[in-house]
Amino acid sequence: MTEQPEERRWAALALASTIRHDGEGGVADDLDGVEGLRAWLDEVATLLPGEWDAEATEALRGEVRALRDAVRALFARGVRPGPVSPADADRLQPADEALALLNAVAARVPVRPVLDWPEGAAPAVRLAPAPGTDTLPAALARAALAFLAAPDFARLRACTAPRCVRYFVRRHGRQEWCKPSCGNRARAARHYRRHLAAEATGA
């Protein structure tokens, strides 16, 4: 799995991106098996604060995949009226169900206010998981809620390249694709369509 810069910053994008183009015209699921989950947990560990139990099990894989479905459903809602990912177009769960799931999983772990007061800075209060109670699904759900409420979410887009199923955070106003290789593929497809049209008209 090759992550883009936004994915390294946001756990929710990294989770959504475990559904990807397989390079052969289909869609691959990086969480298709406990080994895939284990590999992904190793990648995402630095994105999630706090302590959490990351033992890869089939039950945990089911929970993480359910959270991914919810995140992708809310991503699809967020990019409208633009196009959603082709992987989501025909199988999205209702947005209210997706949000209810994220809220319920995030609430599994109690939080407590913690005062931070670094030398030379103003004191600030943050919410932290109660000691010894954090779990991976709750951490993922909270990370997803944080992203959905962050300013970056307004720049979320679905990649428009042929066969790509990723979402990405647009870095500049005209960005249409999640990575350069998708841009190259989209331009090649556009050129091919123009060529066919020219041949059909005898131009």
C-alpha positions as a Markdown table, in Angstrom:
| # | Residue | x | y | z |
|---|---|---|---|---|
| 1 | Met | 0.0 | 0.0 | 0.0 |
| 2 | Thr | 1.4 | 3.4 | -1.0 |
| 3 | Glu | -0.1 | 6.1 | 1.0 |
| 4 | Gln | -0.5 | 9.7 | -0.1 |
| 5 | Pro | 0.5 | 12.6 | 2.3 |
| 6 | Glu | -3.1 | 13.2 | 3.3 |
| 7 | Glu | -3.5 | 9.6 | 4.3 |
| 8 | Arg | -0.4 | 9.8 | 6.5 |
| 9 | Arg | -2.0 | 12.8 | 8.3 |
| 10 | Trp | -5.5 | 11.5 | 8.7 |
| 11 | Ala | -6.4 | 8.0 | 10.0 |
| 12 | Ala | -9.9 | 8.3 | 8.4 |
| 13 | Leu | -8.4 | 8.7 | 4.9 |
| 14 | Ala | -6.0 | 5.8 | 5.5 |
| 15 | Leu | -8.9 | 3.7 | 6.6 |
| 16 | Ala | -11.0 | 4.7 | 3.5 |
| 17 | Ser | -8.1 | 4.0 | 1.3 |
| 18 | Thr | -7.9 | 0.3 | 2.3 |
| 19 | Ile | -10.4 | -0.1 | -0.6 |
| 20 | Arg | -8.3 | 0.6 | -3.8 |
| 21 | His | -7.9 | -0.2 | -7.4 |
| 22 | Asp | -6.1 | -3.6 | -7.8 |
| 23 | Gly | -4.2 | -2.6 | -11.0 |
| 24 | Glu | -6.2 | -5.1 | -13.1 |
| 25 | Gly | -9.5 | -3.3 | -13.5 |
| 26 | Gly | -11.0 | -4.4 | -10.2 |
| 27 | Val | -11.1 | -3.4 | -6.6 |
| 28 | Ala | -8.9 | -4.7 | -3.8 |
| 29 | Asp | -9.6 | -4.8 | -0.1 |
| 30 | Asp | -6.5 | -4.4 | 2.0 |
| 31 | Leu | -8.5 | -5.7 | 5.0 |
| 32 | Asp | -9.5 | -8.9 | 3.3 |
| 33 | Gly | -8.0 | -11.2 | 6.0 |
| 34 | Val | -6.5 | -11.0 | 9.4 |
| 35 | Glu | -3.0 | -10.7 | 7.9 |
| 36 | Gly | -4.1 | -7.6 | 5.9 |
| 37 | Leu | -5.5 | -6.1 | 9.0 |
| 38 | Arg | -2.3 | -6.7 | 10.9 |
| 39 | Ala | -0.2 | -5.0 | 8.1 |
| 40 | Trp | -2.5 | -2.1 | 8.1 |
| 41 | Leu | -2.4 | -1.7 | 11.8 |
| 42 | Asp | 1.3 | -1.4 | 11.6 |
| 43 | Glu | 1.0 | 1.4 | 9.1 |
| 44 | Val | -1.7 | 3.3 | 11.0 |
| 45 | Ala | -0.2 | 3.1 | 14.5 |
| 46 | Thr | 1.4 | 6.5 | 14.4 |
| 47 | Leu | -1.8 | 8.2 | 13.3 |
| 48 | Leu | -3.8 | 7.3 | 16.4 |
| 49 | Pro | -3.0 | 8.9 | 19.8 |
| 50 | Gly | -3.2 | 7.0 | 23.1 |
| 51 | Glu | -2.9 | 3.3 | 24.0 |
| 52 | Trp | -5.0 | 0.8 | 22.3 |
| 53 | Asp | -5.2 | -3.0 | 21.9 |
| 54 | Ala | -4.2 | -3.8 | 18.4 |
| 55 | Glu | -4.2 | -7.6 | 18.3 |
| 56 | Ala | -5.5 | -8.5 | 14.9 |
| 57 | Thr | -8.4 | -10.9 | 15.1 |
| 58 | Glu | -11.3 | -11.7 | 12.9 |
| 59 | Ala | -13.7 | -9.9 | 15.2 |
| 60 | Leu | -11.6 | -6.8 | 15.1 |
| 61 | Arg | -11.4 | -7.0 | 11.3 |
| 62 | Gly | -15.2 | -7.0 | 11.1 |
| 63 | Glu | -15.4 | -4.0 | 13.3 |
| 64 | Val | -12.8 | -2.1 | 11.4 |
| 65 | Arg | -14.5 | -2.9 | 8.1 |
| 66 | Ala | -17.8 | -1.7 | 9.4 |
| 67 | Leu | -16.2 | 1.6 | 10.5 |
| 68 | Arg | -14.6 | 1.8 | 7.0 |
| 69 | Asp | -18.1 | 1.4 | 5.4 |
| 70 | Ala | -19.4 | 4.2 | 7.6 |
| 71 | Val | -16.5 | 6.5 | 6.8 |
| 72 | Arg | -16.9 | 6.0 | 3.1 |
| 73 | Ala | -20.6 | 6.6 | 3.3 |
| 74 | Leu | -20.0 | 9.9 | 5.0 |
| 75 | Phe | -17.2 | 10.8 | 2.6 |
| 76 | Ala | -19.6 | 10.2 | -0.3 |
| 77 | Arg | -22.1 | 12.6 | 1.5 |
| 78 | Gly | -19.3 | 15.1 | 2.0 |
| 79 | Val | -18.2 | 15.3 | -1.7 |
| 80 | Arg | -21.7 | 15.8 | -3.1 |
| 81 | Pro | -22.7 | 17.4 | -5.5 |
| 82 | Gly | -19.5 | 16.1 | -6.9 |
| 83 | Pro | -19.1 | 12.4 | -7.9 |
| 84 | Val | -18.6 | 9.8 | -5.2 |
| 85 | Ser | -16.1 | 7.0 | -5.6 |
| 86 | Pro | -17.3 | 4.3 | -8.0 |
| 87 | Ala | -16.7 | 1.7 | -5.3 |
| 88 | Asp | -19.4 | 3.4 | -3.2 |
| 89 | Ala | -21.9 | 4.5 | -5.8 |
| 90 | Asp | -24.2 | 1.4 | -5.6 |
| 91 | Arg | -23.6 | 0.1 | -2.0 |
| 92 | Leu | -23.6 | 3.0 | 0.4 |
| 93 | Gln | -25.3 | 2.7 | 3.8 |
| 94 | Pro | -27.6 | 5.6 | 4.8 |
| 95 | Ala | -25.6 | 8.5 | 6.2 |
| 96 | Asp | -27.6 | 8.6 | 9.4 |
| 97 | Glu | -26.7 | 5.0 | 10.1 |
| 98 | Ala | -23.1 | 5.6 | 9.3 |
| 99 | Leu | -22.9 | 8.6 | 11.7 |
| 100 | Ala | -24.8 | 6.7 | 14.4 |
| 101 | Leu | -22.2 | 3.9 | 14.2 |
| 102 | Leu | -19.2 | 6.2 | 14.5 |
| 103 | Asn | -20.8 | 8.1 | 17.4 |
| 104 | Ala | -21.6 | 4.8 | 19.2 |
| 105 | Val | -18.1 | 3.3 | 18.8 |
| 106 | Ala | -16.4 | 6.5 | 19.7 |
| 107 | Ala | -18.5 | 6.6 | 22.9 |
| 108 | Arg | -17.3 | 3.2 | 24.1 |
| 109 | Val | -14.3 | 4.7 | 25.7 |
| 110 | Pro | -14.7 | 7.3 | 28.5 |
| 111 | Val | -12.7 | 10.5 | 28.3 |
| 112 | Arg | -11.4 | 12.8 | 30.9 |
| 113 | Pro | -10.3 | 16.5 | 30.8 |
| 114 | Val | -6.5 | 16.9 | 31.0 |
| 115 | Leu | -4.9 | 20.3 | 31.5 |
| 116 | Asp | -1.7 | 20.9 | 29.5 |
| 117 | Trp | 0.4 | 23.9 | 30.4 |
| 118 | Pro | 3.8 | 24.0 | 28.7 |
| 119 | Glu | 6.3 | 26.5 | 30.0 |
| 120 | Gly | 5.9 | 29.8 | 28.3 |
| 121 | Ala | 2.4 | 28.9 | 26.8 |
| 122 | Ala | -1.1 | 29.4 | 27.9 |
| 123 | Pro | -2.9 | 26.5 | 29.6 |
| 124 | Ala | -5.2 | 24.4 | 27.5 |
| 125 | Val | -7.7 | 21.6 | 28.2 |
| 126 | Arg | -8.0 | 18.5 | 26.0 |
| 127 | Leu | -10.0 | 15.4 | 26.3 |
| 128 | Ala | -8.0 | 12.2 | 26.7 |
| 129 | Pro | -9.1 | 8.5 | 27.0 |
| 130 | Ala | -9.4 | 7.3 | 30.6 |
| 131 | Pro | -6.2 | 5.3 | 31.5 |
| 132 | Gly | -6.3 | 1.7 | 30.4 |
| 133 | Thr | -9.6 | 1.9 | 28.5 |
| 134 | Asp | -8.7 | 2.9 | 25.0 |
| 135 | Thr | -9.4 | 0.4 | 22.2 |
| 136 | Leu | -8.6 | 0.5 | 18.5 |
| 137 | Pro | -12.2 | 0.8 | 17.2 |
| 138 | Ala | -13.0 | 3.7 | 19.5 |
| 139 | Ala | -9.7 | 5.4 | 18.5 |
| 140 | Leu | -10.5 | 5.0 | 14.8 |
| 141 | Ala | -14.1 | 6.3 | 15.3 |
| 142 | Arg | -12.8 | 9.3 | 17.2 |
| 143 | Ala | -10.2 | 9.9 | 14.5 |
| 144 | Ala | -12.9 | 9.8 | 11.8 |
| 145 | Leu | -15.2 | 12.2 | 13.7 |
| 146 | Ala | -12.2 | 14.6 | 14.1 |
| 147 | Phe | -11.6 | 14.5 | 10.3 |
| 148 | Leu | -15.2 | 14.9 | 9.4 |
| 149 | Ala | -15.3 | 18.1 | 11.6 |
| 150 | Ala | -11.9 | 19.4 | 10.4 |
| 151 | Pro | -11.4 | 22.3 | 7.9 |
| 152 | Asp | -9.7 | 19.8 | 5.6 |
| 153 | Phe | -12.9 | 17.9 | 5.1 |
| 154 | Ala | -14.3 | 20.7 | 3.0 |
| 155 | Arg | -11.6 | 19.9 | 0.4 |
| 156 | Leu | -12.3 | 16.2 | 0.3 |
| 157 | Arg | -12.9 | 14.9 | -3.3 |
| 158 | Ala | -13.3 | 11.5 | -5.0 |
| 159 | Cys | -10.6 | 10.8 | -7.5 |
| 160 | Thr | -12.0 | 11.0 | -11.1 |
| 161 | Ala | -9.3 | 8.9 | -12.7 |
| 162 | Pro | -10.5 | 5.7 | -14.5 |
| 163 | Arg | -10.7 | 2.8 | -12.1 |
| 164 | Cys | -9.6 | 4.8 | -9.1 |
| 165 | Val | -11.8 | 4.4 | -6.0 |
| 166 | Arg | -9.9 | 6.7 | -3.5 |
| 167 | Tyr | -10.9 | 9.9 | -1.8 |
| 168 | Phe | -8.3 | 12.6 | -1.2 |
| 169 | Val | -7.9 | 16.1 | 0.2 |
| 170 | Arg | -7.5 | 18.6 | -2.6 |
| 171 | Arg | -4.3 | 20.6 | -2.2 |
| 172 | His | -5.0 | 23.2 | -4.9 |
| 173 | Gly | -8.2 | 24.4 | -6.6 |
| 174 | Arg | -7.9 | 22.5 | -9.9 |
| 175 | Gln | -6.7 | 19.1 | -8.5 |
| 176 | Glu | -8.8 | 16.3 | -9.9 |
| 177 | Trp | -6.8 | 13.2 | -9.0 |
| 178 | Cys | -5.4 | 11.7 | -5.8 |
| 179 | Lys | -1.9 | 11.1 | -7.2 |
| 180 | Pro | 0.2 | 11.8 | -10.3 |
| 181 | Ser | -0.2 | 8.3 | -11.7 |
| 182 | Cys | -4.0 | 8.7 | -11.7 |
| 183 | Gly | -3.6 | 12.0 | -13.5 |
| 184 | Asn | -1.5 | 10.3 | -16.2 |
| 185 | Arg | -4.1 | 7.6 | -16.6 |
| 186 | Ala | -6.9 | 10.1 | -16.8 |
| 187 | Arg | -5.1 | 12.1 | -19.5 |
| 188 | Ala | -4.3 | 9.0 | -21.5 |
| 189 | Ala | -7.9 | 7.9 | -21.4 |
| 190 | Arg | -9.0 | 11.4 | -22.5 |
| 191 | His | -6.6 | 11.4 | -25.4 |
| 192 | Tyr | -7.8 | 7.9 | -26.4 |
| 193 | Arg | -11.4 | 9.0 | -26.4 |
| 194 | Arg | -10.6 | 12.1 | -28.5 |
| 195 | His | -8.6 | 9.9 | -31.0 |
| 196 | Leu | -11.6 | 7.5 | -31.3 |
| 197 | Ala | -14.0 | 10.4 | -31.9 |
| 198 | Ala | -11.7 | 11.9 | -34.5 |
| 199 | Glu | -11.5 | 8.5 | -36.3 |
| 200 | Ala | -15.3 | 8.2 | -36.2 |
| 201 | Thr | -15.9 | 11.6 | -37.8 |
| 202 | Gly | -13.1 | 11.1 | -40.3 |
| 203 | Ala | -11.2 | 14.1 | -38.9 |
